Amino acid sequence: MPAWSWIIPALAIALLVVALVIGGGPVVFVLGALGLVGAVIASVHHAEVVAHRVGEPFGTLVLAVAVTVIEASLILSMVVAGGSQQAGLPRDTIYAAIMIILNGVVGVCLLVGGLRHGVQSFRVEGSNSGLAALFALTTLSLVLPTFTTTTVSGTYSGSQLAFASIASIALWAVFVFVQTVRHRDYFLPEVDPANPEVHAAPPSTRLAAASFALLVVSLVAVVGLAKVLSPVIERVVLALGAPKAVIGIAIALLVLLPETAAAVRAAQANRLQTSMNLAVGSALASIGLTIPVVAAASVALDVPLVLGLDNGKDLVMLALTFVVSAVTLGTGRTHMMQGAVHVVMFAAFLFLALVP
């Protein structure tokens, strides 16, 4: 194991502890940002070590679930601390995560992979099942609350929230079962004899266990430092007069850095199947795990929760993302043009968030 792979997570955790003890400041902000970048690089390295040991799709599942669990904890802590002022933060963060993954991550992967390798392929059976579940869960969680009439617009009643939570966790669990047991072959990348990783011996169990522990430490550092940096980001957003939803976008961007880096590296290595597993799996986990957590906290702690998208622009962008994703990812073969479409849509999402 390279020395930097455990030194960087240790330093990132140390920076996190220092930031929590002495508070914010310009120096702490700069060091925290550097520690965040280092923790992202370390987390990607350790995720790849674990993935090489356990094989696909378990490797991508480990990273997706680990990031999402910690992301849900971060959102929950901010909602509990902010009360009614943060009632829409889970919605903004989940919506941003979906747009970042389906447009930003997928777009960059297809564009980078297309530029380097021309045409790339993946198993459409796996991606289609994941996209179908994602479209259904996103509509149920973020769209329908805007149109239900039992409570005020954008919110669910207790029974509706319970149903949405059960449906979210159930569909995510079924997807994981299909991905890892029933139809695992739908998510396995094609074996490329020219890829040196095919011939590399898998790491030992001891090394993989150490990498898994360091992966968790790195992800804790990523999310912890993101939380430390978030007040500064919030002040900057408010000072610039940008919409409050930009805060959710910034949080989602920070938290999704490890998965984004891993997905892009896989696309560069002509392993687009791994990139698709990460993208679709992360988006599904973001809803399937986060919605039940924040819903349970909302009921138990009597914290208000607004889930429905209240902006027609966001609903249109979400619908457009669904349609384009179904078209570009519906054949199992991609090239740079499809990536360019997704990247432009991601740029439009960011631009319209700043200039609504």
C-alpha positions in Angstrom: 0.0 0.0 0.0 1.5 3.4 -1.0 2.3 5.6 2.0 0.3 8.5 0.6 -2.9 6.4 0.5 -3.0 6.4 4.3 -1.2 9.6 5.1 -3.6 11.8 3.2 -6.8 10.4 4.9 -5.1 10.8 8.3 -4.2 14.4 7.5 -7.7 15.1 6.2 -9.2 13.8 9.4 -6.7 15.9 11.4 -7.8 19.0 9.4 -11.4 18.1 10.1 -10.8 17.9 13.8 -8.8 21.2 13.8 -11.6 22.9 11.9 -14.3 21.7 14.3 -12.2 22.8 17.3 -11.0 26.2 16.3 -13.8 27.1 13.9 -13.6 28.7 10.4 -11.2 31.3 8.9 -9.4 31.9 5.6 -6.5 29.5 6.5 -8.9 26.8 7.7 -10.9 27.2 4.5 -7.9 26.8 2.2 -6.5 23.9 4.1 -9.9 22.3 4.3 -10.3 22.6 0.5 -6.9 21.0 0.0 -7.7 18.2 2.5 -11.0 17.6 0.6 -9.3 17.2 -2.7 -6.7 14.9 -1.1 -9.4 12.8 0.6 -11.3 12.5 -2.8 -8.1 11.2 -4.5 -7.5 8.7 -1.6 -11.1 7.5 -1.6 -11.0 6.7 -5.3 -7.8 4.8 -4.9 -9.1 2.7 -2.1 -12.4 2.1 -3.8 -10.5 0.7 -6.8 -8.5 -1.6 -4.6 -11.7 -2.9 -3.0 -13.4 -3.2 -6.4 -10.4 -5.2 -7.8 -10.7 -7.6 -4.8 -14.5 -8.2 -4.7 -15.1 -7.7 -8.5 -17.9 -5.9 -10.3 -20.6 -4.8 -9.5 -19.8 -5.1 -5.8 -16.9 -2.6 -6.0 -19.0 0.2 -7.4 -21.8 -0.7 -5.0 -19.5 -0.3 -2.0 -18.5 3.3 -3.1 -22.0 4.3 -4.0 -23.6 3.1 -0.7 -20.8 4.4 1.4 -21.0 7.9 -0.1 -24.8 8.0 0.1 -25.0 6.9 3.7 -22.6 9.6 4.8 -24.4 12.1 2.5 -27.7 11.3 4.1 -26.1 11.8 7.5 -24.8 15.2 6.4 -28.2 16.3 5.1 -29.9 15.1 8.2 -27.5 17.0 10.5 -28.1 20.2 8.6 -31.9 19.8 8.5 -32.0 19.1 12.3 -29.8 22.1 13.0 -31.6 24.5 10.6 -35.2 23.5 11.3 -37.8 25.1 9.1 -35.1 27.2 7.3 -33.6 24.0 5.9 -36.9 22.3 5.1 -36.1 22.2 1.4 -32.5 21.2 1.6 -33.0 17.4 1.1 -35.1 18.2 -2.0 -32.5 20.6 -3.4 -29.6 18.3 -2.7 -31.3 15.1 -4.1 -32.5 17.0 -7.2 -29.0 18.4 -7.7 -27.4 15.0 -7.2 -29.7 13.5 -9.9 -28.9 16.3 -12.4 -25.2 16.2 -11.6 -25.0 12.4 -12.0 -27.3 11.9 -15.1 -26.0 15.0 -16.9 -22.6 15.9 -15.5 -21.1 12.6 -14.6 -22.6 10.6 -17.5 -21.9 13.5 -19.9 -18.2 13.8 -19.0 -17.7 10.0 -19.0 -19.3 9.6 -22.5 -17.4 12.7 -23.8 -14.0 11.6 -22.4 -14.5 8.0 -23.3 -15.7 8.9 -26.8 -12.8 11.2 -27.5 -10.3 8.6 -26.4 -11.9 5.3 -27.6 -14.4 6.3 -30.3 -17.4 4.1 -29.6 -17.9 2.5 -26.2 -20.4 -0.1 -25.1 -22.1 -1.3 -21.9 -24.9 -3.7 -21.0 -28.2 -1.9 -21.7 -30.2 -4.5 -19.7 -28.6 -3.3 -16.5 -28.7 0.5 -17.2 -32.3 0.3 -18.4 -33.5 -1.4 -15.2 -31.7 1.1 -13.1 -33.0 4.1 -15.1 -36.6 2.8 -14.9 -36.4 2.6 -11.1 -34.7 6.0 -10.9 -37.4 7.7 -13.0 -40.1 6.2 -10.9 -38.5 7.1 -7.6 -37.6 10.6 -8.6 -41.2 11.3 -9.8 -42.6 9.8 -6.6 -40.3 11.7 -4.3 -39.7 15.1 -6.0 -42.6 15.6 -8.4 -45.8 14.2 -7.0 -45.6 16.2 -3.7 -46.1 19.3 -5.8 -49.5 18.0 -7.1 -51.0 16.1 -4.1 -53.8 17.9 -2.3 -53.9 16.3 1.2 -51.3 18.9 2.5 -49.9 22.1 1.2 -48.1 22.1 -2.1 -44.6 20.5 -2.0 -45.3 18.4 1.1 -46.5 14.9 1.9 -48.9 13.8 4.6 -47.6 11.3 7.2 -49.1 8.3 5.3 -47.9 9.6 1.9 -44.4 10.1 3.3 -44.4 6.6 4.7 -45.5 5.2 1.4 -42.8 7.1 -0.5 -40.1 5.9 2.0 -41.2 2.3 1.7 -41.3 2.4 -2.1 -37.9 4.1 -2.2 -36.1 1.5 0.0 -38.0 -1.4 -1.6 -37.1 -0.5 -5.2 -33.5 0.2 -4.3 -33.2 -3.1 -2.5 -34.7 -5.0 -5.5 -32.2 -3.2 -7.8 -29.3 -4.2 -5.6 -30.6 -7.8 -5.6 -30.8 -7.8 -9.4 -27.4 -6.2 -9.7 -25.6 -8.5 -7.3 -27.5 -11.8 -7.4 -30.2 -12.5 -9.9 -28.8 -10.8 -13.0 -25.3 -9.9 -12.0 -24.0 -10.5 -15.6 -26.0 -7.5 -16.8 -23.6 -5.3 -14.8 -20.3 -7.0 -15.6 -17.9 -5.2 -17.9 -16.7 -6.9 -21.0 -13.2 -8.4 -20.6 -10.6 -6.4 -22.5 -7.4 -8.5 -22.9 -5.5 -5.2 -23.7 -6.5 -3.8 -20.3 -3.6 -4.4 -17.8 -6.1 -4.6 -15.0 -7.4 -7.8 -16.4 -4.0 -9.5 -15.8 -3.2 -7.8 -12.5 -3.5 -10.2 -9.5 -6.2 -9.1 -7.0 -5.0 -7.6 -3.7 -4.9 -9.8 -0.6 -7.9 -9.9 1.7 -5.9 -8.1 4.4 -5.0 -5.3 1.9 -8.6 -5.0 0.7 -9.8 -4.8 4.3 -7.3 -2.1 5.1 -8.4 -0.2 1.9 -12.1 -0.5 2.9 -11.4 1.0 6.3 -9.4 3.8 4.7 -12.1 4.3 2.2 -14.6 4.9 5.0 -12.2 7.2 6.7 -11.6 9.1 3.4 -15.3 9.5 2.8 -15.9 10.7 6.4 -13.2 13.3 5.8 -14.8 14.3 2.4 -18.3 14.8 3.9 -17.0 16.3 7.2 -14.9 18.9 5.3 -17.8 19.6 3.0 -19.9 20.4 6.0 -17.1 22.6 7.4 -16.9 24.5 4.1 -20.7 24.7 3.6 -21.2 27.8 5.9 -18.6 29.7 3.8 -20.3 28.5 0.6 -23.7 29.6 2.0 -22.3 33.0 2.9 -20.8 33.4 -0.6 -24.1 32.3 -2.2 -26.1 34.8 -0.2 -23.6 37.6 -0.8 -23.8 37.0 -4.5 -27.6 37.1 -4.3 -27.8 33.6 -5.9 -30.9 31.4 -5.2 -30.8 29.4 -2.0 -31.0 26.2 -4.1 -27.4 26.8 -5.1 -26.4 25.6 -1.6 -27.8 22.2 -2.3 -26.0 22.1 -5.6 -22.7 22.9 -3.9 -23.2 20.3 -1.3 -24.0 17.6 -3.9 -21.0 18.6 -6.0 -18.7 18.2 -3.0 -20.1 14.9 -1.8 -20.2 13.3 -5.3 -16.5 14.1 -6.1 -15.3 10.6 -5.2 -17.8 8.9 -7.4 -17.3 11.4 -10.2 -13.5 10.9 -10.2 -13.9 7.1 -10.2 -16.4 7.1 -13.0 -14.3 9.4 -15.2 -11.2 7.3 -14.6 -13.1 4.1 -15.6 -14.4 5.8 -18.8 -10.8 6.8 -19.7 -9.7 3.2 -19.2 -12.5 2.0 -21.6 -14.5 0.5 -18.8 -17.8 2.4 -19.4 -19.8 -0.4 -17.8 -18.1 0.5 -14.5 -19.0 4.2 -15.1 -22.6 3.4 -15.7 -22.8 1.2 -12.6 -21.4 4.0 -10.5 -23.7 6.7 -12.1 -27.0 4.8 -12.0 -26.3 3.1 -8.7 -25.3 6.4 -7.0 -28.4 8.2 -8.3 -30.6 5.3 -7.1 -28.9 5.1 -3.7 -29.2 8.9 -3.3 -33.0 8.6 -3.4 -33.5 5.1 -2.0 -31.5 5.7 1.1 -31.8 9.4 1.7 -35.6 9.8 1.4 -36.4 7.2 4.1 -33.7 8.7 6.5 -35.0 12.3 6.2 -38.6 11.2 6.3 -38.1 9.2 9.5 -36.2 12.2 11.0 -39.0 14.5 10.0 -41.6 12.5 11.7 -39.6 11.6 14.8 -38.2 15.1 15.4 -41.2 17.0 14.1 -39.0 18.8 11.5 -40.7 20.3 8.5 -39.8 18.6 5.1 -40.6 20.0 1.7 -39.9 17.5 -1.1 -41.9 18.7 -4.1 -40.1 20.8 -6.8 -41.9 24.1 -6.7 -40.3 25.6 -9.8 -41.6 24.8 -13.3 -38.1 25.2 -14.7 -36.8 22.4 -12.5 -39.6 20.1 -13.5 -38.9 20.8 -17.2 -35.2 20.2 -16.7 -35.9 16.9 -14.9 -38.3 15.7 -17.6 -35.8 16.7 -20.3 -33.0 14.8 -18.5 -35.2 11.7 -18.3 -36.1 11.8 -22.0 -32.5 12.4 -23.2 -31.1 9.7 -20.8 -33.6 7.2 -22.1 -32.5 8.0 -25.7 -28.7 8.2 -25.3 -28.4 5.2 -22.9 -31.0 3.1 -24.6 -28.8 1.3 -27.2 -25.8 0.3 -25.1 -23.4 2.0 -27.5 -22.2 5.6 -27.0 -19.9 8.2 -28.6 -18.8 11.7 -27.9 -21.9 13.4 -29.4 -24.1 11.8 -26.7 -21.7 13.0 -24.0 -21.7 16.6 -25.5 -25.5 16.6 -25.2 -25.4 15.7 -21.5 -22.6 18.1 -20.7 -24.6 21.0 -22.4 -27.7 20.0 -20.3 -25.5 20.1 -17.2 -24.2 23.5 -18.1 -27.8 24.7 -18.6 -28.8 23.3 -15.2 -26.0 25.2 -13.5 -26.6 28.4 -15.4 -30.3 28.4 -14.8 -29.7 27.7 -11.1 -27.7 30.9 -10.9 -29.9 32.9 -13.3 -33.4 31.5 -12.8 
